[in-house]
């Protein structure tokens, strides 16, 4: 956890993502191998772009290098597969989901001098590149498509199903810091492990999230669910109770209260 927190403090999303990957995989090997691979891609990209200028034209060349020459892409099948949220696997197979692809794209682009930032867009993580002339280009990290304002607006309303005559809030396009990006990555990894019924691994992800976001009742709720699946009943009860106290009006609270009643009846009485 110390190494992960250090990478977050340094705003090094790639290293932080690799630190997460080591936690949930045995035999991942030396992280330097993956960092050296990205360094090699940097050298290849410099040759491909063939320009020292940082502008929209060179950035477009970089997009082509990443998505055509290196052939990074989003998976069209089995979207919530855990390997698409494990950065070492994304680097090896060049396939991922929006936030994991964004981490690699951002890291490589920044090493080339581009001011690339992640965007914690609702339902679909994005990246953007800022230029000295004040312009900003938004990119879908799944396929490299450059997104206009109309594209962003349409994507926002397609995800949230809000009224068409409303305006997309500007904060939807805010830059994501390293911690926010890692939390998004961990949420996806947690969902993937739960989908795969790998509850012990999912619990490990939630424990990491609880350490990063100790006051988030929803992480405590999810930890309670996973502890429940792993028959750690007493600890699950404590997490459910914490969530109910913090979120009494949440729609899940009534269901959890019923579950608490059932769990309480299952916990054996300890006689001293």
C-alpha atoms as an extended CHARMM CRD file, in Angstrom:
* protein
*
       272  EXT
         1         1  UNK       CA              0.0000000000        0.0000000000        0.0000000000  PROA      1               0.0000000000
         2         2  UNK       CA              2.9040000000        2.3740000000        0.7120000000  PROA      2               0.0000000000
         3         3  UNK       CA              4.2150000000        1.9670000000       -2.8400000000  PROA      3               0.0000000000
         4         4  UNK       CA              0.7440000000        2.6520000000       -4.2510000000  PROA      4               0.0000000000
         5         5  UNK       CA              0.2960000000        5.7680000000       -2.1260000000  PROA      5               0.0000000000
         6         6  UNK       CA              3.7420000000        7.0060000000       -3.1560000000  PROA      6               0.0000000000
         7         7  UNK       CA              2.9070000000        6.5590000000       -6.8530000000  PROA      7               0.0000000000
         8         8  UNK       CA             -0.3490000000        8.4660000000       -6.3080000000  PROA      8               0.0000000000
         9         9  UNK       CA              1.4980000000       11.3170000000       -4.5760000000  PROA      9               0.0000000000
        10        10  UNK       CA              3.8460000000       11.4820000000       -7.5610000000  PROA      10              0.0000000000
        11        11  UNK       CA              0.8020000000       11.5440000000       -9.9100000000  PROA      11              0.0000000000
        12        12  UNK       CA              2.2250000000        8.5070000000      -11.7030000000  PROA      12              0.0000000000
        13        13  UNK       CA             -0.9080000000        6.6760000000      -12.8200000000  PROA      13              0.0000000000
        14        14  UNK       CA              0.9580000000        4.0180000000      -14.7860000000  PROA      14              0.0000000000
        15        15  UNK       CA              3.1020000000        2.9940000000      -11.8310000000  PROA      15              0.0000000000
        16        16  UNK       CA              0.1110000000        3.1580000000       -9.4830000000  PROA      16              0.0000000000
        17        17  UNK       CA             -1.8620000000        0.9260000000      -11.8650000000  PROA      17              0.0000000000
        18        18  UNK       CA              1.0200000000       -1.5450000000      -12.0000000000  PROA      18              0.0000000000
        19        19  UNK       CA              1.2250000000       -1.5120000000       -8.1900000000  PROA      19              0.0000000000
        20        20  UNK       CA             -2.4700000000       -2.4520000000       -8.1010000000  PROA      20              0.0000000000
        21        21  UNK       CA             -1.8010000000       -5.2640000000      -10.5800000000  PROA      21              0.0000000000
        22        22  UNK       CA              0.9610000000       -6.7490000000       -8.4070000000  PROA      22              0.0000000000
        23        23  UNK       CA             -1.4280000000       -6.9300000000       -5.4570000000  PROA      23              0.0000000000
        24        24  UNK       CA             -3.8420000000       -9.2440000000       -7.2400000000  PROA      24              0.0000000000
        25        25  UNK       CA             -1.4910000000      -11.4030000000       -9.3170000000  PROA      25              0.0000000000
        26        26  UNK       CA              1.2660000000      -13.8010000000       -8.4020000000  PROA      26              0.0000000000
        27        27  UNK       CA              4.3940000000      -13.8700000000      -10.5090000000  PROA      27              0.0000000000
        28        28  UNK       CA              3.8120000000      -10.5750000000      -12.2890000000  PROA      28              0.0000000000
        29        29  UNK       CA              7.5830000000      -10.0650000000      -12.3950000000  PROA      29              0.0000000000
        30        30  UNK       CA              9.5940000000       -6.8860000000      -12.2680000000  PROA      30              0.0000000000
        31        31  UNK       CA              7.6380000000       -3.7030000000      -12.8920000000  PROA      31              0.0000000000
        32        32  UNK       CA             10.6910000000       -2.2400000000      -14.6390000000  PROA      32              0.0000000000
        33        33  UNK       CA              9.9580000000       -4.5580000000      -17.5640000000  PROA      33              0.0000000000
        34        34  UNK       CA              6.6490000000       -2.8080000000      -18.2210000000  PROA      34              0.0000000000
        35        35  UNK       CA              8.0870000000        0.6600000000      -17.6980000000  PROA      35              0.0000000000
        36        36  UNK       CA             10.8940000000       -0.1620000000      -20.1290000000  PROA      36              0.0000000000
        37        37  UNK       CA              8.3100000000       -1.2810000000      -22.6850000000  PROA      37              0.0000000000
        38        38  UNK       CA              6.5910000000        2.1030000000      -22.4430000000  PROA      38              0.0000000000
        39        39  UNK       CA              9.9980000000        3.8110000000      -22.7940000000  PROA      39              0.0000000000
        40        40  UNK       CA             10.6090000000        1.8390000000      -25.9880000000  PROA      40              0.0000000000
        41        41  UNK       CA              7.2150000000        2.8910000000      -27.3090000000  PROA      41              0.0000000000
        42        42  UNK       CA              8.1580000000        6.4860000000      -26.5320000000  PROA      42              0.0000000000
        43        43  UNK       CA             11.2600000000        6.1750000000      -28.7390000000  PROA      43              0.0000000000
        44        44  UNK       CA              9.1880000000        4.5760000000      -31.5010000000  PROA      44              0.0000000000
        45        45  UNK       CA              6.5370000000        7.2940000000      -31.2030000000  PROA      45              0.0000000000
        46        46  UNK       CA              9.1250000000       10.0590000000      -31.5330000000  PROA      46              0.0000000000
        47        47  UNK       CA             10.2690000000        8.5520000000      -34.8200000000  PROA      47              0.0000000000
        48        48  UNK       CA              6.6930000000        8.1300000000      -36.0130000000  PROA      48              0.0000000000
        49        49  UNK       CA              5.5690000000       11.6580000000      -35.1170000000  PROA      49              0.0000000000
        50        50  UNK       CA              8.8020000000       13.0830000000      -36.5650000000  PROA      50              0.0000000000
        51        51  UNK       CA              8.2610000000       16.5680000000      -35.1570000000  PROA      51              0.0000000000
        52        52  UNK       CA              9.3830000000       18.3620000000      -31.9830000000  PROA      52              0.0000000000
        53        53  UNK       CA              6.2690000000       20.5530000000      -32.0460000000  PROA      53              0.0000000000
        54        54  UNK       CA              3.4800000000       20.0710000000      -29.5120000000  PROA      54              0.0000000000
        55        55  UNK       CA              0.3330000000       20.9360000000      -31.4210000000  PROA      55              0.0000000000
        56        56  UNK       CA             -2.8790000000       19.4300000000      -32.7570000000  PROA      56              0.0000000000
        57        57  UNK       CA             -1.1150000000       17.9250000000      -35.7900000000  PROA      57              0.0000000000
        58        58  UNK       CA              1.5630000000       16.1040000000      -33.7830000000  PROA      58              0.0000000000
        59        59  UNK       CA             -1.0620000000       14.9940000000      -31.2830000000  PROA      59              0.0000000000
        60        60  UNK       CA             -3.1330000000       13.5340000000      -34.1070000000  PROA      60              0.0000000000
        61        61  UNK       CA             -0.0270000000       11.6280000000      -35.2240000000  PROA      61              0.0000000000
        62        62  UNK       CA              0.3950000000       10.3160000000      -31.6850000000  PROA      62              0.0000000000
        63        63  UNK       CA             -3.2230000000        9.1120000000      -31.6400000000  PROA      63              0.0000000000
        64        64  UNK       CA             -2.6010000000        7.2080000000      -34.8850000000  PROA      64              0.0000000000
        65        65  UNK       CA              0.5900000000        5.7130000000      -33.4670000000  PROA      65              0.0000000000
        66        66  UNK       CA             -1.1810000000        4.4920000000      -30.3190000000  PROA      66              0.0000000000
        67        67  UNK       CA             -4.3540000000        3.0960000000      -31.8900000000  PROA      67              0.0000000000
        68        68  UNK       CA             -3.0720000000        1.9730000000      -35.3070000000  PROA      68              0.0000000000
        69        69  UNK       CA              0.6550000000        1.2530000000      -35.0190000000  PROA      69              0.0000000000
        70        70  UNK       CA              0.4960000000       -0.1750000000      -31.4930000000  PROA      70              0.0000000000
        71        71  UNK       CA             -3.1080000000       -1.3600000000      -32.0550000000  PROA      71              0.0000000000
        72        72  UNK       CA             -4.4560000000       -0.5430000000      -28.6070000000  PROA      72              0.0000000000
        73        73  UNK       CA             -8.2300000000       -0.9370000000      -28.4470000000  PROA      73              0.0000000000
        74        74  UNK       CA            -11.1810000000       -1.5660000000      -26.2050000000  PROA      74              0.0000000000
        75        75  UNK       CA            -12.6570000000       -5.0200000000      -25.9050000000  PROA      75              0.0000000000
        76        76  UNK       CA            -15.9430000000       -5.4800000000      -27.7300000000  PROA      76              0.0000000000
        77        77  UNK       CA            -16.7390000000       -8.6840000000      -25.8530000000  PROA      77              0.0000000000
        78        78  UNK       CA            -16.6330000000       -9.5800000000      -22.1640000000  PROA      78              0.0000000000
        79        79  UNK       CA            -16.2280000000       -5.9100000000      -21.2850000000  PROA      79              0.0000000000
        80        80  UNK       CA            -15.9980000000       -6.5170000000      -17.5340000000  PROA      80              0.0000000000
        81        81  UNK       CA            -13.1500000000       -9.0060000000      -17.6320000000  PROA      81              0.0000000000
        82        82  UNK       CA            -10.6450000000       -8.4650000000      -14.8220000000  PROA      82              0.0000000000
        83        83  UNK       CA             -7.6230000000       -8.5530000000      -17.1310000000  PROA      83              0.0000000000
        84        84  UNK       CA             -8.8290000000       -5.3430000000      -18.8160000000  PROA      84              0.0000000000
        85        85  UNK       CA             -8.3270000000       -3.5010000000      -15.5190000000  PROA      85              0.0000000000
        86        86  UNK       CA             -4.9010000000       -5.0080000000      -14.7550000000  PROA      86              0.0000000000
        87        87  UNK       CA             -2.3890000000       -2.6420000000      -16.3190000000  PROA      87              0.0000000000
        88        88  UNK       CA              0.2670000000       -5.2820000000      -16.9950000000  PROA      88              0.0000000000
        89        89  UNK       CA             -2.2910000000       -7.3060000000      -18.9870000000  PROA      89              0.0000000000
        90        90  UNK       CA             -3.3780000000       -4.1700000000      -20.8530000000  PROA      90              0.0000000000
        91        91  UNK       CA              0.2530000000       -3.5520000000      -21.8220000000  PROA      91              0.0000000000
        92        92  UNK       CA              0.7750000000       -7.1810000000      -22.8610000000  PROA      92              0.0000000000
        93        93  UNK       CA             -2.4110000000       -7.6640000000      -24.8830000000  PROA      93              0.0000000000
        94        94  UNK       CA             -3.0190000000       -3.9860000000      -25.8080000000  PROA      94              0.0000000000
        95        95  UNK       CA             -6.6640000000       -4.3670000000      -24.9180000000  PROA      95              0.0000000000
        96        96  UNK       CA             -8.5140000000       -2.7030000000      -22.0760000000  PROA      96              0.0000000000
        97        97  UNK       CA            -11.4230000000       -0.6090000000      -20.9590000000  PROA      97              0.0000000000
        98        98  UNK       CA            -11.6350000000        3.1910000000      -21.0080000000  PROA      98              0.0000000000
        99        99  UNK       CA             -9.8220000000        4.0020000000      -17.7570000000  PROA      99              0.0000000000
       100       100  UNK       CA             -7.0340000000        1.4260000000      -18.1470000000  PROA      100             0.0000000000
       101       101  UNK       CA             -6.4060000000        2.4460000000      -21.7620000000  PROA      101             0.0000000000
       102       102  UNK       CA             -6.4780000000        6.0920000000      -20.6650000000  PROA      102             0.0000000000
       103       103  UNK       CA             -3.7500000000        5.4160000000      -18.0920000000  PROA      103             0.0000000000
       104       104  UNK       CA             -1.4240000000        3.9640000000      -20.7460000000  PROA      104             0.0000000000
       105       105  UNK       CA             -2.3010000000        6.6340000000      -23.3350000000  PROA      105             0.0000000000
       106       106  UNK       CA             -1.7760000000        9.4360000000      -20.8330000000  PROA      106             0.0000000000
       107       107  UNK       CA              1.5250000000        8.0530000000      -19.5490000000  PROA      107             0.0000000000
       108       108  UNK       CA              2.9940000000        7.5860000000      -23.0150000000  PROA      108             0.0000000000
       109       109  UNK       CA              1.6770000000       10.9350000000      -24.2560000000  PROA      109             0.0000000000
       110       110  UNK       CA              3.0410000000       12.8500000000      -21.2600000000  PROA      110             0.0000000000
       111       111  UNK       CA              6.4710000000       11.3110000000      -21.7870000000  PROA      111             0.0000000000
       112       112  UNK       CA              6.3870000000       12.8570000000      -25.2780000000  PROA      112             0.0000000000
       113       113  UNK       CA              5.5620000000       16.3030000000      -23.8950000000  PROA      113             0.0000000000
       114       114  UNK       CA              1.7850000000       16.4000000000      -24.4370000000  PROA      114             0.0000000000
       115       115  UNK       CA             -0.3620000000       17.8550000000      -21.6410000000  PROA      115             0.0000000000
       116       116  UNK       CA             -2.7310000000       14.8960000000      -21.4670000000  PROA      116             0.0000000000
       117       117  UNK       CA             -5.1570000000       14.5710000000      -18.5650000000  PROA      117             0.0000000000
       118       118  UNK       CA             -7.7560000000       12.0050000000      -17.6350000000  PROA      118             0.0000000000
       119       119  UNK       CA            -11.4110000000       13.0460000000      -17.4730000000  PROA      119             0.0000000000
       120       120  UNK       CA            -13.6270000000       11.2490000000      -14.9410000000  PROA      120             0.0000000000
       121       121  UNK       CA            -16.6070000000       11.4370000000      -17.3070000000  PROA      121             0.0000000000
       122       122  UNK       CA            -19.7940000000        9.6960000000      -16.0970000000  PROA      122             0.0000000000
       123       123  UNK       CA            -19.9250000000        6.1190000000      -17.3230000000  PROA      123             0.0000000000
       124       124  UNK       CA            -17.0210000000        6.4080000000      -19.7750000000  PROA      124             0.0000000000
       125       125  UNK       CA            -13.5580000000        7.6390000000      -18.7870000000  PROA      125             0.0000000000
       126       126  UNK       CA            -12.0320000000       10.0590000000      -21.3270000000  PROA      126             0.0000000000
       127       127  UNK       CA             -8.7370000000       11.8590000000      -21.9420000000  PROA      127             0.0000000000
       128       128  UNK       CA             -8.0480000000       15.3870000000      -23.0890000000  PROA      128             0.0000000000
       129       129  UNK       CA             -4.9880000000       17.2260000000      -24.3720000000  PROA      129             0.0000000000
       130       130  UNK       CA             -4.4510000000       20.9200000000      -23.6150000000  PROA      130             0.0000000000
       131       131  UNK       CA             -2.4310000000       23.1370000000      -25.9570000000  PROA      131             0.0000000000
       132       132  UNK       CA             -0.6140000000       26.4260000000      -25.3930000000  PROA      132             0.0000000000
       133       133  UNK       CA             -3.0370000000       28.2790000000      -27.6590000000  PROA      133             0.0000000000
       134       134  UNK       CA             -5.8580000000       27.5520000000      -25.2180000000  PROA      134             0.0000000000
       135       135  UNK       CA             -7.5180000000       24.7930000000      -27.2330000000  PROA      135             0.0000000000
       136       136  UNK       CA             -8.3900000000       21.3770000000      -25.8310000000  PROA      136             0.0000000000
       137       137  UNK       CA             -8.9410000000       18.1150000000      -27.6880000000  PROA      137             0.0000000000
       138       138  UNK       CA            -11.0420000000       15.3500000000      -26.0880000000  PROA      138             0.0000000000
       139       139  UNK       CA            -10.3710000000       11.7290000000      -27.0410000000  PROA      139             0.0000000000
       140       140  UNK       CA            -12.1750000000        8.4400000000      -26.4550000000  PROA      140             0.0000000000
       141       141  UNK       CA             -9.4080000000        6.1270000000      -25.1060000000  PROA      141             0.0000000000
       142       142  UNK       CA            -11.2020000000        3.0590000000      -26.4720000000  PROA      142             0.0000000000
       143       143  UNK       CA            -10.6950000000        3.9170000000      -30.1400000000  PROA      143             0.0000000000
       144       144  UNK       CA             -8.8640000000        7.2600000000      -30.4320000000  PROA      144             0.0000000000
       145       145  UNK       CA            -11.8670000000        9.1460000000      -31.7750000000  PROA      145             0.0000000000
       146       146  UNK       CA            -11.6250000000       12.9050000000      -31.2300000000  PROA      146             0.0000000000
       147       147  UNK       CA            -14.8280000000       14.1490000000      -29.6340000000  PROA      147             0.0000000000
       148       148  UNK       CA            -16.5140000000       17.4390000000      -30.4380000000  PROA      148             0.0000000000
       149       149  UNK       CA            -18.6580000000       19.3140000000      -27.9410000000  PROA      149             0.0000000000
       150       150  UNK       CA            -21.7430000000       17.8200000000      -29.5710000000  PROA      150             0.0000000000
       151       151  UNK       CA            -20.2240000000       14.3360000000      -29.2590000000  PROA      151             0.0000000000
       152       152  UNK       CA            -19.5440000000       14.8980000000      -25.5600000000  PROA      152             0.0000000000
       153       153  UNK       CA            -23.0490000000       16.2120000000      -24.9870000000  PROA      153             0.0000000000
       154       154  UNK       CA            -24.6050000000       13.2270000000      -26.7630000000  PROA      154             0.0000000000
       155       155  UNK       CA            -22.4170000000       10.7760000000      -24.8280000000  PROA      155             0.0000000000
       156       156  UNK       CA            -23.3350000000       12.4180000000      -21.5270000000  PROA      156             0.0000000000
       157       157  UNK       CA            -27.0870000000       12.1670000000      -22.1380000000  PROA      157             0.0000000000
       158       158  UNK       CA            -26.8530000000        8.6370000000      -23.5700000000  PROA      158             0.0000000000
       159       159  UNK       CA            -25.2350000000        7.4850000000      -20.3260000000  PROA      159             0.0000000000
       160       160  UNK       CA            -27.3360000000        9.4110000000      -17.8180000000  PROA      160             0.0000000000
       161       161  UNK       CA            -30.6250000000        9.4330000000      -19.7720000000  PROA      161             0.0000000000
       162       162  UNK       CA            -31.3410000000       13.0050000000      -18.7710000000  PROA      162             0.0000000000
       163       163  UNK       CA            -33.5410000000       15.4530000000      -20.6590000000  PROA      163             0.0000000000
       164       164  UNK       CA            -32.1720000000       16.5540000000      -24.0040000000  PROA      164             0.0000000000
       165       165  UNK       CA            -32.9150000000       20.2090000000      -23.3480000000  PROA      165             0.0000000000
       166       166  UNK       CA            -30.6710000000       20.2910000000      -20.2860000000  PROA      166             0.0000000000
       167       167  UNK       CA            -27.0230000000       21.3210000000      -20.4970000000  PROA      167             0.0000000000
       168       168  UNK       CA            -24.1520000000       19.0200000000      -19.6910000000  PROA      168             0.0000000000
       169       169  UNK       CA            -22.4920000000       20.4150000000      -16.5410000000  PROA      169             0.0000000000
       170       170  UNK       CA            -18.9650000000       21.7100000000      -17.0740000000  PROA      170             0.0000000000
       171       171  UNK       CA            -17.6740000000       19.6940000000      -14.1230000000  PROA      171             0.0000000000
       172       172  UNK       CA            -18.2950000000       16.5440000000      -16.1810000000  PROA      172             0.0000000000
       173       173  UNK       CA            -15.1800000000       17.5650000000      -18.1410000000  PROA      173             0.0000000000
       174       174  UNK       CA            -12.9760000000       18.2560000000      -15.1240000000  PROA      174             0.0000000000
       175       175  UNK       CA             -9.4970000000       16.7500000000      -15.0750000000  PROA      175             0.0000000000
       176       176  UNK       CA             -9.0670000000       13.6760000000      -12.8790000000  PROA      176             0.0000000000
       177       177  UNK       CA             -6.1260000000       13.5110000000      -10.5090000000  PROA      177             0.0000000000
       178       178  UNK       CA             -4.1770000000       10.2710000000      -10.1100000000  PROA      178             0.0000000000
       179       179  UNK       CA             -6.1480000000        9.1610000000       -7.0450000000  PROA      179             0.0000000000
       180       180  UNK       CA             -9.4870000000        9.7010000000       -8.8020000000  PROA      180             0.0000000000
       181       181  UNK       CA             -8.2360000000        7.7220000000      -11.8070000000  PROA      181             0.0000000000
       182       182  UNK       CA             -7.0470000000        4.8590000000       -9.6010000000  PROA      182             0.0000000000
       183       183  UNK       CA            -10.3310000000        4.7670000000       -7.6980000000  PROA      183             0.0000000000
       184       184  UNK       CA            -12.1690000000        4.4950000000      -11.0360000000  PROA      184             0.0000000000
       185       185  UNK       CA             -9.8210000000        1.6680000000      -12.0880000000  PROA      185             0.0000000000
       186       186  UNK       CA            -10.3600000000       -0.1470000000       -8.7750000000  PROA      186             0.0000000000
       187       187  UNK       CA            -14.1420000000        0.1660000000       -9.0630000000  PROA      187             0.0000000000
       188       188  UNK       CA            -13.9900000000       -1.5130000000      -12.4700000000  PROA      188             0.0000000000
       189       189  UNK       CA            -11.6790000000       -4.2330000000      -11.1510000000  PROA      189             0.0000000000
       190       190  UNK       CA            -14.0120000000       -4.8410000000       -8.1990000000  PROA      190             0.0000000000
       191       191  UNK       CA            -17.0180000000       -5.1870000000      -10.5260000000  PROA      191             0.0000000000
       192       192  UNK       CA            -15.0850000000       -7.5810000000      -12.7540000000  PROA      192             0.0000000000
       193       193  UNK       CA            -14.0420000000       -9.8270000000       -9.8640000000  PROA      193             0.0000000000
       194       194  UNK       CA            -17.5980000000       -9.9000000000       -8.4990000000  PROA      194             0.0000000000
       195       195  UNK       CA            -18.8840000000      -10.8020000000      -11.9870000000  PROA      195             0.0000000000
       196       196  UNK       CA            -16.3080000000      -13.6030000000      -12.1100000000  PROA      196             0.0000000000
       197       197  UNK       CA            -17.3380000000      -14.6970000000       -8.5740000000  PROA      197             0.0000000000
       198       198  UNK       CA            -13.7800000000      -14.1270000000       -7.3540000000  PROA      198             0.0000000000
       199       199  UNK       CA            -14.9630000000      -12.7820000000       -4.0310000000  PROA      199             0.0000000000
       200       200  UNK       CA            -11.6320000000      -12.9990000000       -2.2030000000  PROA      200             0.0000000000
       201       201  UNK       CA             -9.9490000000      -10.8980000000       -4.9100000000  PROA      201             0.0000000000
       202       202  UNK       CA            -12.8930000000       -8.4690000000       -4.9470000000  PROA      202             0.0000000000
       203       203  UNK       CA            -12.5610000000       -8.1250000000       -1.1720000000  PROA      203             0.0000000000
       204       204  UNK       CA             -8.8880000000       -7.2320000000       -1.6240000000  PROA      204             0.0000000000
       205       205  UNK       CA             -9.8880000000       -4.4760000000       -4.0610000000  PROA      205             0.0000000000
       206       206  UNK       CA            -12.4980000000       -3.1370000000       -1.6350000000  PROA      206             0.0000000000
       207       207  UNK       CA             -9.9510000000       -3.1420000000        1.1970000000  PROA      207             0.0000000000
       208       208  UNK       CA             -7.7030000000       -0.9780000000       -0.9780000000  PROA      208             0.0000000000
       209       209  UNK       CA            -10.6210000000        1.3430000000       -1.7550000000  PROA      209             0.0000000000
       210       210  UNK       CA            -11.5060000000        1.6120000000        1.9380000000  PROA      210             0.0000000000
       211       211  UNK       CA             -7.9280000000        2.6780000000        2.6730000000  PROA      211             0.0000000000
       212       212  UNK       CA             -8.0340000000        5.2760000000       -0.1290000000  PROA      212             0.0000000000
       213       213  UNK       CA            -11.5880000000        6.4470000000        0.7150000000  PROA      213             0.0000000000
       214       214  UNK       CA            -12.0560000000        5.6220000000        4.4250000000  PROA      214             0.0000000000
       215       215  UNK       CA            -15.2030000000        7.7260000000        4.8010000000  PROA      215             0.0000000000
       216       216  UNK       CA            -17.0690000000        6.3320000000        1.7890000000  PROA      216             0.0000000000
       217       217  UNK       CA            -20.0440000000        4.3350000000        3.1370000000  PROA      217             0.0000000000
       218       218  UNK       CA            -20.5880000000        2.6230000000       -0.2170000000  PROA      218             0.0000000000
       219       219  UNK       CA            -17.1810000000        0.9680000000       -0.0240000000  PROA      219             0.0000000000
       220       220  UNK       CA            -18.0780000000       -0.2640000000        3.4570000000  PROA      220             0.0000000000
       221       221  UNK       CA            -21.3860000000       -1.5710000000        2.0990000000  PROA      221             0.0000000000
       222       222  UNK       CA            -19.5780000000       -3.4460000000       -0.6800000000  PROA      222             0.0000000000
       223       223  UNK       CA            -17.0560000000       -4.8420000000        1.7780000000  PROA      223             0.0000000000
       224       224  UNK       CA            -19.9500000000       -6.0710000000        3.8990000000  PROA      224             0.0000000000
       225       225  UNK       CA            -21.4700000000       -7.8120000000        0.8660000000  PROA      225             0.0000000000
       226       226  UNK       CA            -18.1920000000       -9.5670000000        0.0450000000  PROA      226             0.0000000000
       227       227  UNK       CA            -17.5520000000      -10.5660000000        3.6560000000  PROA      227             0.0000000000
       228       228  UNK       CA            -21.0720000000      -11.9610000000        3.6910000000  PROA      228             0.0000000000
       229       229  UNK       CA            -20.2730000000      -14.0440000000        0.5840000000  PROA      229             0.0000000000
       230       230  UNK       CA            -17.1340000000      -15.3250000000        2.3200000000  PROA      230             0.0000000000
       231       231  UNK       CA            -19.0940000000      -16.2340000000        5.4810000000  PROA      231             0.0000000000
       232       232  UNK       CA            -17.4010000000      -13.5930000000        7.6410000000  PROA      232             0.0000000000
       233       233  UNK       CA            -20.7690000000      -12.7500000000        9.1380000000  PROA      233             0.0000000000
       234       234  UNK       CA            -19.8710000000      -10.6550000000       12.1910000000  PROA      234             0.0000000000
       235       235  UNK       CA            -17.6110000000       -8.2820000000       10.2570000000  PROA      235             0.0000000000
       236       236  UNK       CA            -20.2000000000       -8.0350000000        7.4690000000  PROA      236             0.0000000000
       237       237  UNK       CA            -22.7980000000       -6.9710000000       10.0350000000  PROA      237             0.0000000000
       238       238  UNK       CA            -20.5380000000       -4.1410000000       11.2630000000  PROA      238             0.0000000000
       239       239  UNK       CA            -20.0800000000       -2.8220000000        7.7160000000  PROA      239             0.0000000000
       240       240  UNK       CA            -23.8070000000       -3.0330000000        6.9450000000  PROA      240             0.0000000000
       241       241  UNK       CA            -24.6010000000       -1.1910000000       10.1750000000  PROA      241             0.0000000000
       242       242  UNK       CA            -22.0860000000        1.5510000000        9.2840000000  PROA      242             0.0000000000
       243       243  UNK       CA            -23.7320000000        2.0270000000        5.8840000000  PROA      243             0.0000000000
       244       244  UNK       CA            -27.2380000000        2.1670000000        7.3480000000  PROA      244             0.0000000000
       245       245  UNK       CA            -26.1760000000        4.8130000000        9.8860000000  PROA      245             0.0000000000
       246       246  UNK       CA            -24.4780000000        6.9290000000        7.2010000000  PROA      246             0.0000000000
       247       247  UNK       CA            -27.1120000000        6.5150000000        4.4660000000  PROA      247             0.0000000000
       248       248  UNK       CA            -30.5130000000        6.0230000000        6.1520000000  PROA      248             0.0000000000
       249       249  UNK       CA            -32.4240000000        7.2810000000        3.0880000000  PROA      249             0.0000000000
       250       250  UNK       CA            -30.5600000000        5.1940000000        0.5150000000  PROA      250             0.0000000000
       251       251  UNK       CA            -32.8430000000        2.7350000000       -1.3510000000  PROA      251             0.0000000000
       252       252  UNK       CA            -30.5500000000       -0.1380000000       -0.3330000000  PROA      252             0.0000000000
       253       253  UNK       CA            -30.9340000000        0.5740000000        3.3780000000  PROA      253             0.0000000000
       254       254  UNK       CA            -34.2940000000       -1.1500000000        3.8230000000  PROA      254             0.0000000000
       255       255  UNK       CA            -33.0090000000       -4.3010000000        2.1050000000  PROA      255             0.0000000000
       256       256  UNK       CA            -29.8500000000       -4.2890000000        4.2250000000  PROA      256             0.0000000000
       257       257  UNK       CA            -31.8830000000       -3.9300000000        7.4020000000  PROA      257             0.0000000000
       258       258  UNK       CA            -33.7810000000       -7.0960000000        6.4750000000  PROA      258             0.0000000000
       259       259  UNK       CA            -30.4870000000       -8.8410000000        5.7360000000  PROA      259             0.0000000000
       260       260  UNK       CA            -29.0830000000       -7.6910000000        9.0580000000  PROA      260             0.0000000000
       261       261  UNK       CA            -31.9780000000       -9.3420000000       10.8430000000  PROA      261             0.0000000000
       262       262  UNK       CA            -31.2730000000      -12.6260000000        9.0670000000  PROA      262             0.0000000000
       263       263  UNK       CA            -27.5290000000      -12.3960000000        9.6790000000  PROA      263             0.0000000000
       264       264  UNK       CA            -27.9970000000      -11.5820000000       13.3610000000  PROA      264             0.0000000000
       265       265  UNK       CA            -30.0030000000      -14.7830000000       13.7530000000  PROA      265             0.0000000000
       266       266  UNK       CA            -27.1570000000      -16.7540000000       12.1540000000  PROA      266             0.0000000000
       267       267  UNK       CA            -24.3620000000      -15.4000000000       14.3700000000  PROA      267             0.0000000000
       268       268  UNK       CA            -23.6920000000      -17.8700000000       17.1790000000  PROA      268             0.0000000000
       269       269  UNK       CA            -23.8370000000      -16.6310000000       20.7590000000  PROA      269             0.0000000000
       270       270  UNK       CA            -20.4320000000      -16.7780000000       22.4630000000  PROA      270             0.0000000000
       271       271  UNK       CA            -20.5910000000      -17.8400000000       26.1370000000  PROA      271             0.0000000000
       272       272  UNK       CA            -17.8210000000      -16.8140000000       28.4750000000  PROA      272             0.0000000000
